[in-house]
Amino acid sequence: AAQSGAVGIRANTVRDITQIKEAVDLPVIGIIKKDYEGTPMYITVTMKEVDELVACGVDILAVQGTSALRPDGSTAAQFIEAIKAKYPEQLVMADCATIEEGIACANAGADFVGTTMRGYTPETQGCDDIDFDFIHELSEKCPAKIIAEGHIHYPEQAKKALEAGAFALVVGGAITRPAEITARFVAAIEK
């Protein structure tokens, strides 16, 4: 990623983040994905995971910012407030799906709001393409910087997301999953 011009990397697990930080001098958005019984939350859900990410020197700590409750019953906004109380200098990104979630997380202290969860929650089911109007509206209404993430498959979409108001973007599967890349090319050719 660094050799190709990426200006940051989003990574899962302390091990991967530590190895990336040893190999390149780029900011890292760090997460820990873990399933918990009784909640659909799975992206940096507990303070234990936050502590681990902070300890490994993550530059931006990303948490799930959707409306579901965490295992302890707290909301995303309450969790972000607790993170900022414990680690006031730590940059926090909230992975959200709706305008309301983004605003609530930003008001709680999130420095960045990502569109990461759009299409992956019951409220946004069926939003399977990048939504430039959503990015624009979020950038207009939300006090945090917007990071477009999810459903970005082509460079033109990345450019348009920035034009819609995103401060930055995360491109994942479009560059990290060769099988999906190949399938998109094959599908386009067969049309």
TIMAR-423425 format. One record per residue (C-alpha): residue in one letter; x, y, z. Coordinates in pm, whole numbers. Each point is the difference from the previous one (the first is absolute). Example, Ala and Ser with C-alpha at 12.3 -4.5 7.8 and 13.67 -1.06 7.14 Angstrom:
2
PT  r      px      py      pz
PT  A    1230    -450     780
PT  S     137     344     -66
END
This chain:
191
PT  r      px      py      pz
PT  A       0       0       0
PT  A     275     245      95
PT  Q     196     -71    -319
PT  S    -312      74    -206
PT  G     -67     338     159
PT  A    -242     -76     283
PT  V      19     264     273
PT  G    -135    -224     275
PT  I    -102    -357      74
PT  R    -301    -146     181
PT  A      82    -326     175
PT  N    -158    -258     227
PT  T     177    -159     301
PT  V     284     122     217
PT  R     240    -243    -170
PT  D     -69     136    -350
PT  I       8     363     118
PT  T     332     -52     178
PT  Q     155    -164    -306
PT  I    -129     274    -232
PT  K     134     276     226
PT  E     340    -172       6
PT  A       7     -24    -382
PT  V    -133     339    -115
PT  D     -26     355     128
PT  L    -369      55     -69
PT  P    -286      76     238
PT  V    -203    -307      89
PT  I    -373     -15      66
PT  G     -24    -294     238
PT  I    -286    -231      87
PT  I     -56    -327     175
PT  K    -284    -204    -148
PT  K    -161    -241     244
PT  D    -350    -146      19
PT  Y    -194      34     324
PT  E    -309    -196      94
PT  G    -320     204      16
PT  T     118     294    -211
PT  P      74      64    -366
PT  M     295     216     109
PT  Y     337    -138    -110
PT  I     242     289     -73
PT  T     199     102     312
PT  V    -288     -62     237
PT  T     155      10     350
PT  M     246     212     196
PT  K     232    -303      18
PT  E      42      20    -378
PT  V      45     378      17
PT  D     276     -46     260
PT  E     176    -253    -225
PT  L     -19     229    -304
PT  V     125     303     191
PT  A     286    -208     146
PT  C     118    -102    -347
PT  G      11     364    -111
PT  V    -289      14    -243
PT  D     -35     347    -153
PT  I    -378      -6     -43
PT  L    -212    -239     203
PT  A    -317    -110    -182
PT  V    -311    -121     181
PT  Q    -341    -109    -118
PT  G    -227     301      23
PT  T    -333    -156     -92
PT  S    -319      15     205
PT  A      26    -351     147
PT  L     102     -25     364
PT  R     331    -141     117
PT  P      10    -310     224
PT  D       9     226     309
PT  G    -311     186    -121
PT  S     179     321     -98
PT  T     -64     195    -317
PT  A     268      90    -252
PT  A      -6     360     124
PT  Q      47    -109     362
PT  F     289    -227    -103
PT  I     171     280    -193
PT  E     -40     235     299
PT  A     162    -265     222
PT  I     290     -44    -245
PT  K      58     376     -16
PT  A     -14      26     380
PT  K     263    -273      37
PT  Y     212      97    -303
PT  P     -72     369     -76
PT  E     273      29    -266
PT  Q     -97    -317    -190
PT  L    -159      61    -340
PT  V    -324    -197     -34
PT  M    -193    -103    -311
PT  A    -362    -116      25
PT  D    -114    -252    -263
PT  C    -360     106     -64
PT  A    -292     -81    -230
PT  T    -233     300      34
PT  I      12     378      29
PT  E    -140     -16     353
PT  E     268    -246     114
PT  G     274     215    -152
PT  I    -122     316     170
PT  A     -43    -175     338
PT  C     350    -149     -16
PT  A     157     331    -107
PT  N    -179     183     280
PT  A     137    -262     242
PT  G     356      75    -112
PT  A      72    -206    -311
PT  D     258     183    -211
PT  F    -100    -187    -315
PT  V    -324    -163    -113
PT  G      23    -281    -252
PT  T    -273    -121    -233
PT  T     133    -351      67
PT  M    -322    -158     126
PT  R    -241     137    -264
PT  G    -179    -299    -146
PT  Y     100    -230     285
PT  T    -265      88     260
PT  P    -373     -77       5
PT  E     -75     371     -53
PT  T     217      21    -313
PT  Q     -46    -348    -144
PT  G      -8      18    -379
PT  C     242     295     -21
PT  D     246    -210    -195
PT  D     163     276    -205
PT  I     199     302     103
PT  D    -248     279      79
PT  F     147     336    -102
PT  D    -309     190     118
PT  F      42    -160     344
PT  I     368     101      11
PT  H     -92     355    -100
PT  E    -282      31     255
PT  L     218    -149     275
PT  S     283     242     -82
PT  E    -244     292      19
PT  K    -168    -100     328
PT  C     272    -176     197
PT  P     265     199     190
PT  A     264    -276     -38
PT  K     209     -64    -311
PT  I    -160    -260    -226
PT  I     187    -308    -119
PT  A    -176    -174    -288
PT  E      32    -375      37
PT  G    -193    -288    -147
PT  H    -116     -84    -350
PT  I     288     190    -164
PT  H     100    -224    -290
PT  Y     144     237    -260
PT  P     229     305      -1
PT  E    -281     215    -144
PT  Q    -213     -80     305
PT  A     284      99     232
PT  K      38     334    -176
PT  K    -374      63       7
PT  A     -15     -83     374
PT  L     262     267      68
PT  E    -190     246    -219
PT  A    -319     -83     197
PT  G     167     121     319
PT  A     208    -286     139
PT  F     320     113     172
PT  A     166    -332     -83
PT  L     -93    -352    -100
PT  V      77    -361      77
PT  V      11    -241    -292
PT  G     -10    -361     113
PT  G    -117    -297    -202
PT  A      44     182    -330
PT  I     375     -35      46
PT  T      38    -280     255
PT  R    -222    -274    -143
PT  P     129    -132    -334
PT  A    -297    -235     -50
PT  E    -247     291      25
PT  I     210     214    -233
PT  T      11    -279    -258
PT  A    -374     -66      32
PT  R     -79     370     -65
PT  F     211      -2    -316
PT  V    -156    -326    -123
PT  A    -353     126      69
PT  A      68     325    -187
PT  I     142    -184    -300
PT  E    -290    -246     -16
PT  K    -264     277      -8
END
